[in-house]
Amino acid sequence: MDSSQDASPVPQHLETRLVTAGRDTRAQKGFVNPPVVHGSTVLYPSAGDLHAHRGEFQYGRHGTPTTRALQDMLMALEGPQCAGVGIAPSGLAAITTTLLSVLKAGDHLLVCDNVYRPSRNFCNGLLARYGVATTYFDPLIGSGIAALFKPNTRAVLVEAPGSQSFEMPDIRAIAEVAHARGALVIDDNTWATPLYHRSLEQGVDISIQAATKYIGGHSDIMFGTISANAKAWPLVAETIRLLGVCAGPDDVFLALRGLRTLAVRLAQHHRSGLEMARWLAARPEVQRVLHPGLESDPGHAIWKRDFTGASGLFSIVLEPAPQQAVDALLDTVRLFGMGYSWGGFESLVISFDCDGYRTATKWAPGGPTLRLHIGLENVDDLKADLERGFAALRAAL
């Protein structure tokens, strides 16, 4: 039974909403999943309807029954503060579309120094060419961000926790300062998803996700989502329309499929990720684990206050070692694939160094750094795989 058959639906937990939202089995002729609508042209029944653009759908780029099902589902996940959801063909497209929605020539943007690097590239490249100035700030600045505001500051972009280095900004404090000065707050919420972090409830105006990651969940789509509150949604909706931003119907369907199992997958990533993080923290080869879910992490208090769970992505700082020893580890592990992106069912590892692009803060971790994504494999097998890698690292010293 779906909610359309119940005149007075009872309140539902998020896990249940992920299963029930965006479904109308009567309209779907009894099928559980909505159809994949491949379409551009929508026919109108009369000239009057054509002239008035009357109809639930007008053109494929603006939406289909498949995209409507996904948007309804995401709105249910985001919560009552969500006024609308836009979809994009990648996570980066969601970020760039959002920034173009809220900024114009002559504006000033504040960006967290630990933000996803392609976001920085867009700010330093296209936005700069269009006359938008960007200032990067310390992720731990909190309410001290007030000192960085200018009369033309229009938005603040944060990422919690930050890409690769996992500092946890205090979004509530930043949002309070930003809103007092008339600026919007944008959050890249890919790491936790709205299942574990309802950022629109924390004062964020626009929440972005690279749905390529956990929403897709199977490393087989490129996708992005833009969820906005009532103040910001008209800006986002207009920009999506003007830019012609849309996603292919098959990817929309795969995102719908991924969302149905998000709760069970993310719960496993949470459990396995924390177990692996604690195991790694006790390893002699590891100097430090960067995971806000650990009690020892500097961002743990904020994570515990604002989040209800963690994903499988975190980083480690190794004890000092030459690159050839780190490469020996990477070349030895077999269950941890070497590749970018994350959020799928498989475990991944990459080496990284933030020093070349941080500008507001100094990146000096004290040793080589690796970013790990803990997938859905058995954790004992993952530990054994890393044991072999650590043995290769020690042998190469």
Secondary structure as the mmCIF struct_conf table of DSSP 4:
data_model
#
loop_
_struct_conf.conf_type_id
_struct_conf.id
_struct_conf.beg_label_comp_id
_struct_conf.beg_label_asym_id
_struct_conf.beg_label_seq_id
_struct_conf.end_label_comp_id
_struct_conf.end_label_asym_id
_struct_conf.end_label_seq_id
HELX_RH_3T_P HELX_RH_3T_P1 SER A 3 GLN A 5
BEND BEND1 ALA A 7 SER A 8
HELX_LH_PP_P HELX_LH_PP_P1 PRO A 9 PRO A 11
HELX_RH_AL_P HELX_RH_AL_P1 LEU A 14 THR A 20
TURN_TY1_P TURN_TY1_P1 ALA A 21 GLY A 22
TURN_TY1_P TURN_TY1_P2 THR A 25 GLY A 30
BEND BEND2 VAL A 32 ASN A 33
HELX_LH_PP_P HELX_LH_PP_P2 PRO A 34 PRO A 35
BEND BEND3 SER A 40 SER A 40
STRN STRN1 THR A 41 THR A 41
BEND BEND4 PRO A 45 SER A 46
HELX_RH_AL_P HELX_RH_AL_P2 ALA A 47 ALA A 52
TURN_TY1_P TURN_TY1_P3 HIS A 53 HIS A 53
BEND BEND5 GLY A 55 GLU A 56
STRN STRN2 TYR A 59 TYR A 59
HELX_RH_3T_P HELX_RH_3T_P2 GLY A 60 HIS A 62
HELX_RH_AL_P HELX_RH_AL_P3 PRO A 65 GLU A 78
TURN_TY1_P TURN_TY1_P4 PRO A 80 GLN A 81
STRN STRN3 GLY A 84 ALA A 88
BEND BEND6 PRO A 89 SER A 90
HELX_RH_AL_P HELX_RH_AL_P4 GLY A 91 VAL A 102
TURN_TY1_P TURN_TY1_P5 ALA A 105 GLY A 106
STRN STRN4 HIS A 108 CYS A 112
TURN_TY1_P TURN_TY1_P6 ASP A 113 ASN A 114
BEND BEND7 VAL A 115 VAL A 115
HELX_RH_AL_P HELX_RH_AL_P5 ARG A 117 PHE A 122
HELX_RH_PI_P HELX_RH_PI_P1 CYS A 123 LEU A 127
HELX_RH_AL_P HELX_RH_AL_P6 ALA A 128 ARG A 129
TURN_TY1_P TURN_TY1_P7 TYR A 130 GLY A 131
STRN STRN5 ALA A 133 PHE A 137
TURN_TY1_P TURN_TY1_P8 PRO A 139 LEU A 140
HELX_RH_3T_P HELX_RH_3T_P3 GLY A 142 LEU A 148
TURN_TY1_P TURN_TY1_P9 PRO A 151 ASN A 152
STRN STRN6 THR A 153 GLU A 159
BEND BEND8 ALA A 160 PRO A 161
HELX_LH_PP_P HELX_LH_PP_P3 GLY A 162 GLY A 162
TURN_TY1_P TURN_TY1_P10 SER A 163 SER A 165
HELX_RH_AL_P HELX_RH_AL_P7 ILE A 171 ALA A 180
TURN_TY1_P TURN_TY1_P11 ARG A 181 GLY A 182
STRN STRN7 LEU A 184 ASP A 188
TURN_TY1_P TURN_TY1_P12 THR A 190 ALA A 192
HELX_RH_AL_P HELX_RH_AL_P8 THR A 193 TYR A 196
HELX_RH_3T_P HELX_RH_3T_P4 SER A 199 GLN A 202
TURN_TY1_P TURN_TY1_P13 GLY A 203 GLY A 203
BEND BEND9 ASP A 205 ASP A 205
STRN STRN8 ILE A 206 GLN A 209
TURN_TY1_P TURN_TY1_P14 ALA A 211 GLY A 216
BEND BEND10 HIS A 218 SER A 219
STRN STRN9 GLY A 224 ALA A 228
TURN_TY1_P TURN_TY1_P15 ALA A 230 ALA A 232
HELX_RH_AL_P HELX_RH_AL_P9 TRP A 233 LEU A 243
TURN_TY1_P TURN_TY1_P16 GLY A 244 GLY A 244
HELX_RH_AL_P HELX_RH_AL_P10 PRO A 249 ARG A 260
TURN_TY1_P TURN_TY1_P17 THR A 261 THR A 261
HELX_RH_AL_P HELX_RH_AL_P11 LEU A 262 ALA A 281
TURN_TY1_P TURN_TY1_P18 ALA A 282 ALA A 282
TURN_TY1_P TURN_TY1_P19 PRO A 284 GLU A 285
STRN STRN10 VAL A 286 LEU A 290
TURN_TY1_P TURN_TY1_P20 PRO A 292 GLY A 293
BEND BEND11 LEU A 294 LEU A 294
TURN_TY1_P TURN_TY1_P21 GLU A 295 SER A 296
BEND BEND12 ASP A 297 ASP A 297
TURN_TY1_P TURN_TY1_P22 PRO A 298 GLY A 299
HELX_RH_AL_P HELX_RH_AL_P12 HIS A 300 ASP A 306
BEND BEND13 THR A 308 THR A 308
BEND BEND14 GLY A 312 GLY A 312
STRN STRN11 LEU A 313 LEU A 318
BEND BEND15 GLU A 319 PRO A 320
HELX_RH_AL_P HELX_RH_AL_P13 GLN A 323 THR A 332
BEND BEND16 ARG A 334 PHE A 336
STRN STRN12 GLY A 337 GLY A 337
BEND BEND17 TYR A 340 TYR A 340
BEND BEND18 GLY A 344 GLU A 346
STRN STRN13 LEU A 348 PHE A 352
HELX_RH_3T_P HELX_RH_3T_P5 CYS A 354 GLY A 356
TURN_TY1_P TURN_TY1_P23 TYR A 357 TYR A 357
BEND BEND19 ALA A 360 THR A 361
BEND BEND20 GLY A 366 GLY A 367
STRN STRN14 THR A 369 HIS A 373
BEND BEND21 LEU A 376 GLU A 377
HELX_RH_AL_P HELX_RH_AL_P14 VAL A 379 ALA A 396
#
